[in-house]
Amino acid sequence: MTRVRPSSARVGGDGAEPETPEPAEPESPMPESHLPESHLPAAAESDDAESADTADAGSITDSDSEETDSAPALLGPAQIRALAERLGVRPTKQLGQNFVIDPNTIRRIVRAAGLRPTDTVVEVGPGLGSLTLGLLGAAERVVAVELDPVLAAALPATIAAHAPEAAAQGRFALVHADALRVLELPGPPPTALVANLPYNVAVPVLLHMLERFPSLERVLVMVQAEVADRLAAEPGGRVYGVPSVKARWYAEVRRAGSIGRTVFWPAPHVDSGLVALERREPPTTRASRKEVFAVVDAAFAQRRKTLRAALSGWAGSADRAERILRRAGVDPGARGESLAVDRYAAIAAAAHDEPGAVPDGGRRQHRERRQYADRDQEPTP
């Protein structure tokens, strides 16, 4: 079987969209799914004129544009709108739905993900299946997690129509669930996460998947540009905060590109960004992840205050916070935004050596974490 192998993330060329052939009705069995089978008629042909409106997504070379006979046929703008109309789907702000309608952007994301032919990819929020089809052309297996019941019911038929070979080989699986509640996935452990994450829950979903599935080696997510900046921010930066620190507990994090607004339907009011993460071992510490994250939450709940003051609720008093900080080799007069994740791990570990119970924050800290979490969630476009 021939698959489209990912190349470098470089983008170039004229960005012309190849004509998408009319998909045939599948003869193979429906792909593996956690839902009953559903039937969809074949999608309409793409409209080249509509695709031209998505030029700011970046372009590709002629060699990147070629589709092999067995590669899944990607969806164009007209096909996506026609499919949504047949399903009676209108993208909702509540679920953070903005569908990618430009095939060149899909190819760009797949290349940037650096997938291997042996990868098992988990995709959160596949929507109408645009990115799912691209991932099936580069990886061994794709497991899609979709919350919307209508979209979840329709996706297996879309895969069968546009990627019949992958469907017949059982290389696609669907989980109809809230990604924040997913505790296991069917089949082999996932090795990569690639997703256009719903903007309203992007950070919680990313952190949950990293924590729950340690087999994830590489991640590429598309999120709101502001959230991408936060995730990739370095200590000392203005936007460095809880997402920045917690993501680095699991992985190295970097910005991997920008995505314009017109490649989405509906077009959001903000730009988007790609964030790449590569798994590494967490900092060496006697403290647990939860203990370290409690320190992080406390430090940024009152980020304008010194750590001595900000951690007083977590430690039980300002004096005890200062003793713990000095034991960890951290200046009590510093602020949370100046510390890397290993310093937070050192603070949590130092609390074990301070007389008294290891602080967990208690009710006061719980309220502070909730207040900070509410402020720190990315705004919905």
C-alpha positions as CSV (number, residue, x, y, z in Angstrom):
1,M,0.0,0.0,0.0
2,T,1.3,3.4,-1.0
3,R,0.9,6.3,1.5
4,V,1.8,9.9,1.4
5,R,4.9,10.2,3.6
6,P,5.4,13.4,5.5
7,S,8.2,15.7,4.4
8,S,9.6,18.8,6.0
9,A,7.3,21.5,7.3
10,R,8.6,23.9,4.6
11,V,5.9,25.4,2.4
12,G,6.3,26.8,-1.1
13,G,4.8,26.7,-4.6
14,D,1.7,28.1,-6.1
15,G,-0.9,26.6,-3.7
16,A,-3.1,25.3,-6.5
17,E,-5.7,22.7,-5.3
18,P,-5.8,19.5,-7.3
19,E,-9.2,18.4,-8.6
20,T,-10.7,15.9,-6.2
21,P,-12.2,12.9,-8.0
22,E,-15.8,11.8,-7.3
23,P,-15.6,9.2,-4.5
24,A,-17.1,5.8,-5.2
25,E,-19.6,4.1,-2.9
26,P,-17.4,1.9,-0.6
27,E,-17.4,-1.9,-1.3
28,S,-15.3,-2.6,1.9
29,P,-16.7,-3.0,5.3
30,M,-17.3,0.1,7.5
31,P,-14.3,1.1,9.6
32,E,-14.1,0.2,13.2
33,S,-16.4,2.5,15.3
34,H,-17.9,2.8,18.7
35,L,-21.2,3.9,17.0
36,P,-23.7,2.2,14.7
37,E,-23.0,2.4,11.0
38,S,-24.4,5.4,9.2
39,H,-24.8,6.1,5.5
40,L,-23.7,9.2,3.6
41,P,-24.0,9.9,-0.1
42,A,-20.8,10.8,-1.9
43,A,-19.6,14.3,-1.5
44,A,-19.9,16.9,-4.2
45,E,-16.9,17.9,-6.3
46,S,-14.7,20.7,-5.0
47,D,-14.9,24.2,-6.3
48,D,-11.6,25.6,-7.4
49,A,-12.8,29.1,-7.2
50,E,-13.7,28.7,-3.5
51,S,-10.3,27.1,-2.8
52,A,-8.6,30.2,-4.1
53,D,-10.0,32.1,-1.2
54,T,-7.8,30.0,1.1
55,A,-4.5,31.1,-0.3
56,D,-3.1,32.5,2.9
57,A,-2.9,29.0,4.4
58,G,0.5,28.6,2.6
59,S,1.2,26.8,-0.7
60,I,2.8,23.6,-1.7
61,T,5.1,22.4,-4.4
62,D,3.9,20.4,-7.4
63,S,5.4,17.2,-5.9
64,D,3.5,17.8,-2.6
65,S,0.3,18.2,-4.6
66,E,0.4,14.8,-6.2
67,E,-2.0,12.3,-4.8
68,T,-1.1,8.6,-5.1
69,D,-3.8,6.2,-6.3
70,S,-4.3,4.8,-2.8
71,A,-4.0,8.1,-0.9
72,P,-7.2,9.4,0.7
73,A,-8.9,12.0,-1.4
74,L,-8.9,15.3,0.6
75,L,-12.1,17.4,1.0
76,G,-12.3,20.8,-0.7
77,P,-14.4,23.8,0.4
78,A,-17.5,22.9,-1.7
79,Q,-17.4,19.3,-0.6
80,I,-17.2,20.3,3.1
81,R,-20.1,22.7,2.8
82,A,-22.2,20.2,0.9
83,L,-21.5,17.5,3.5
84,A,-22.4,19.8,6.3
85,E,-25.7,20.8,4.5
86,R,-26.6,17.2,4.0
87,L,-26.1,16.5,7.7
88,G,-27.8,19.6,8.8
89,V,-24.7,20.8,10.6
90,R,-24.0,24.4,11.5
91,P,-20.7,24.9,13.2
92,T,-21.3,26.0,16.8
93,K,-19.3,28.4,19.0
94,Q,-20.2,26.3,22.0
95,L,-18.2,23.3,20.8
96,G,-15.4,25.5,19.3
97,Q,-16.1,24.3,15.8
98,N,-14.2,25.9,12.9
99,F,-13.7,23.4,10.1
100,V,-10.5,23.5,7.9
101,I,-11.7,23.8,4.3
102,D,-8.3,24.1,2.5
103,P,-6.6,20.9,1.4
104,N,-3.2,22.6,1.2
105,T,-3.5,23.5,4.9
106,I,-4.2,19.9,5.7
107,R,-1.1,18.8,3.8
108,R,0.9,21.5,5.6
109,I,-0.3,20.3,9.1
110,V,0.5,16.6,8.2
111,R,4.0,17.5,7.1
112,A,4.7,19.6,10.1
113,A,3.6,16.7,12.4
114,G,6.5,14.6,11.2
115,L,4.5,11.4,11.3
116,R,6.1,8.0,10.7
117,P,4.4,5.3,8.7
118,T,4.2,3.2,11.8
119,D,2.5,5.8,14.0
120,T,-0.9,5.5,15.7
121,V,-2.4,9.0,15.7
122,V,-5.1,10.2,18.0
123,E,-7.1,13.2,16.6
124,V,-9.4,15.2,18.9
125,G,-12.3,17.0,17.3
126,P,-12.1,15.5,13.7
127,G,-15.3,17.4,12.7
128,L,-16.2,16.5,9.1
129,G,-13.0,14.5,8.5
130,S,-10.7,16.9,6.6
131,L,-7.6,16.4,8.7
132,T,-8.5,12.7,9.4
133,L,-8.2,11.9,5.7
134,G,-4.8,13.6,5.6
135,L,-3.5,11.7,8.6
136,L,-4.6,8.4,7.1
137,G,-2.3,9.1,4.2
138,A,0.7,9.4,6.5
139,A,0.2,7.1,9.5
140,E,-0.6,3.5,10.1
141,R,-3.7,4.1,12.1
142,V,-5.9,7.0,13.2
143,V,-8.2,7.1,16.3
144,A,-10.6,10.0,16.2
145,V,-12.3,11.4,19.3
146,E,-15.5,13.3,18.5
147,L,-18.1,14.8,21.0
148,D,-20.7,16.0,18.5
149,P,-23.2,13.1,17.9
150,V,-24.1,14.1,14.4
151,L,-20.5,14.4,13.3
152,A,-19.4,11.3,15.1
153,A,-22.2,9.3,13.4
154,A,-21.2,10.6,9.9
155,L,-17.5,10.3,10.1
156,P,-17.1,6.5,9.4
157,A,-19.1,6.8,6.2
158,T,-16.9,9.8,5.1
159,I,-13.8,7.7,5.7
160,A,-15.2,4.7,3.8
161,A,-16.1,6.9,0.8
162,H,-12.8,8.9,0.6
163,A,-10.3,6.4,2.1
164,P,-11.8,2.9,1.3
165,E,-8.4,1.2,1.5
166,A,-7.8,2.5,5.0
167,A,-11.3,1.6,6.0
168,A,-11.0,-1.9,4.7
169,Q,-7.7,-2.5,6.5
170,G,-9.2,-1.3,9.9
171,R,-6.8,1.6,10.1
172,F,-9.5,4.0,11.4
173,A,-11.4,3.9,14.7
174,L,-13.9,6.3,16.2
175,V,-14.5,7.1,19.8
176,H,-17.7,9.1,20.5
177,A,-16.8,10.9,23.7
178,D,-15.7,14.1,25.5
179,A,-11.9,14.1,25.1
180,L,-11.5,15.3,28.7
181,R,-13.2,12.1,29.9
182,V,-11.4,9.7,27.7
183,L,-9.3,7.3,29.8
184,E,-8.4,4.7,27.1
185,L,-8.4,4.3,23.4
186,P,-9.0,1.2,21.2
187,G,-6.1,-0.6,19.6
188,P,-2.4,0.0,20.0
189,P,-1.3,2.9,22.3
190,P,-1.2,6.2,20.4
191,T,2.3,7.5,19.5
192,A,1.2,10.9,18.2
193,L,-1.5,13.5,18.8
194,V,-2.4,15.7,15.8
195,A,-5.5,17.9,16.1
196,N,-7.3,21.1,15.3
197,L,-8.3,21.5,19.0
198,P,-11.6,23.2,19.9
199,Y,-10.5,26.7,21.0
200,N,-12.6,26.7,24.2
201,V,-11.0,23.7,25.7
202,A,-7.6,23.5,23.9
203,V,-5.3,23.7,26.9
204,P,-7.2,21.3,29.2
205,V,-7.6,18.7,26.4
206,L,-3.9,18.9,25.5
207,L,-2.7,18.5,29.1
208,H,-5.2,15.7,29.7
209,M,-4.0,13.7,26.7
210,L,-0.4,14.1,27.7
211,E,-1.1,13.0,31.2
212,R,-3.3,10.1,30.3
213,F,-1.4,8.6,27.4
214,P,2.4,8.5,28.2
215,S,2.9,6.6,24.9
216,L,2.4,9.9,23.0
217,E,5.9,10.8,21.7
218,R,5.0,13.8,19.4
219,V,2.2,16.3,19.3
220,L,1.1,18.9,16.8
221,V,-2.0,21.0,17.6
222,M,-3.6,23.9,16.0
223,V,-4.9,26.4,18.5
224,Q,-5.8,30.1,18.8
225,A,-2.6,32.2,18.1
226,E,-2.8,33.7,21.6
227,V,-2.9,30.2,23.2
228,A,0.0,29.0,20.9
229,D,2.0,31.9,22.2
230,R,1.3,31.0,25.8
231,L,2.1,27.3,25.4
232,A,5.5,28.1,23.7
233,A,6.4,31.1,26.0
234,E,9.7,31.0,27.8
235,P,10.2,32.0,31.5
236,G,10.3,35.8,31.9
237,G,7.9,36.5,29.1
238,R,4.7,38.5,29.5
239,V,2.5,35.6,28.4
240,Y,4.4,32.9,30.3
241,G,2.0,31.2,32.7
242,V,0.3,28.0,33.8
243,P,-0.1,26.4,30.3
244,S,3.6,27.2,29.6
245,V,4.9,25.5,32.7
246,K,2.6,22.5,32.7
247,A,3.2,21.7,29.1
248,R,6.9,21.6,29.8
249,W,6.4,19.1,32.5
250,Y,5.7,16.6,29.7
251,A,7.6,17.9,26.6
252,E,9.7,20.4,24.8
253,V,7.4,23.0,23.3
254,R,7.9,25.2,20.3
255,R,5.8,27.3,17.8
256,A,5.5,25.4,14.5
257,G,3.8,28.0,12.3
258,S,0.8,30.3,11.8
259,I,-2.5,29.7,10.1
260,G,-4.7,32.4,8.6
261,R,-8.4,32.8,9.2
262,T,-9.7,32.2,5.7
263,V,-8.9,28.5,5.6
264,F,-11.6,27.9,8.2
265,W,-15.4,27.7,7.9
266,P,-16.7,29.7,9.5
267,A,-13.8,32.1,9.6
268,P,-12.8,32.8,13.2
269,H,-12.1,36.4,14.4
270,V,-8.6,35.5,15.4
271,D,-5.5,33.9,13.8
272,S,-4.4,30.4,14.7
273,G,-1.0,28.8,15.4
274,L,0.6,25.4,15.3
275,V,2.4,24.2,18.4
276,A,4.7,21.2,18.4
277,L,5.6,19.2,21.5
278,E,8.2,16.4,21.8
279,R,7.9,14.1,24.8
280,R,10.7,14.1,27.3
281,E,11.1,12.8,30.9
282,P,9.6,15.2,33.5
283,P,12.0,17.0,35.9
284,T,13.7,14.7,38.5
285,T,11.9,15.4,41.8
286,R,10.6,13.6,44.9
287,A,7.3,15.5,44.5
288,S,4.4,14.1,42.5
289,R,3.1,15.8,39.4
290,K,0.0,17.0,41.3
291,E,2.2,18.5,44.0
292,V,4.2,20.4,41.5
293,F,1.2,21.6,39.6
294,A,-0.3,22.8,42.9
295,V,2.7,25.1,43.3
296,V,2.4,26.3,39.7
297,D,-1.3,27.1,40.2
298,A,-0.6,29.0,43.5
299,A,2.3,31.0,42.0
300,F,0.2,32.3,39.0
301,A,-3.1,32.8,41.0
302,Q,-1.5,36.0,42.2
303,R,1.2,36.5,39.5
304,R,1.9,40.1,40.4
305,K,3.0,39.2,43.9
306,T,6.3,37.8,45.0
307,L,6.5,34.0,45.5
308,R,6.7,34.5,49.2
309,A,3.3,36.2,49.2
310,A,1.8,34.2,46.3
311,L,2.6,30.8,47.9
312,S,1.5,31.8,51.5
313,G,-1.9,30.1,51.0
314,W,-0.3,27.0,49.6
315,A,2.3,26.8,52.3
316,G,0.1,27.8,55.2
317,S,1.9,31.1,55.9
318,A,4.3,33.5,54.2
319,D,7.1,32.6,56.6
320,R,6.8,28.9,55.8
321,A,6.6,29.7,52.1
322,E,9.9,31.6,52.4
323,R,11.6,28.7,54.2
324,I,10.5,26.3,51.5
325,L,11.7,28.6,48.8
326,R,15.1,29.1,50.3
327,R,15.5,25.4,50.8
328,A,14.7,25.0,47.1
329,G,17.3,27.6,46.2
330,V,14.6,30.1,44.9
331,D,14.6,33.8,45.7
332,P,11.5,34.5,47.8
333,G,11.3,37.9,46.1
334,A,11.0,36.5,42.6
335,R,7.8,36.1,40.8
336,G,6.2,33.0,39.3
337,E,6.8,34.1,35.7
338,S,10.5,33.9,36.2
339,L,10.7,30.2,37.0
340,A,11.1,27.2,34.7
341,V,9.3,24.0,35.4
342,D,12.4,22.4,37.2
343,R,12.3,25.2,39.8
344,Y,8.7,24.5,40.5
345,A,9.6,20.8,41.0
346,A,12.3,21.8,43.4
347,I,9.9,23.9,45.4
348,A,7.4,21.1,45.7
349,A,10.2,18.7,46.8
350,A,11.5,21.2,49.3
351,A,8.1,21.2,51.0
352,H,8.7,17.5,52.0
353,D,11.7,18.6,54.1
354,E,9.9,21.4,55.9
355,P,8.3,20.4,59.3
356,G,4.6,19.9,59.0
357,A,2.4,18.3,56.3
358,V,3.3,18.7,52.7
359,P,1.0,21.6,51.6
360,D,-1.7,20.7,49.2
361,G,-3.3,24.2,49.2
362,G,-6.5,23.3,51.0
363,R,-9.8,25.1,50.3
364,R,-8.2,28.5,49.8
365,Q,-5.8,27.2,47.2
366,H,-8.6,25.3,45.5
367,R,-10.5,28.6,45.1
368,E,-7.4,30.3,43.8
369,R,-6.8,27.6,41.2
370,R,-10.4,27.8,40.0
371,Q,-10.2,31.6,39.8
372,Y,-6.9,31.4,37.8
373,A,-8.1,28.6,35.6
374,D,-11.2,30.8,34.7
375,R,-9.0,33.7,33.8
376,D,-6.4,31.6,31.9
377,Q,-8.6,29.7,29.6
378,E,-8.2,30.9,26.0
379,P,-10.9,33.2,24.8
380,T,-13.4,31.7,22.4
381,P,-13.1,33.4,19.0
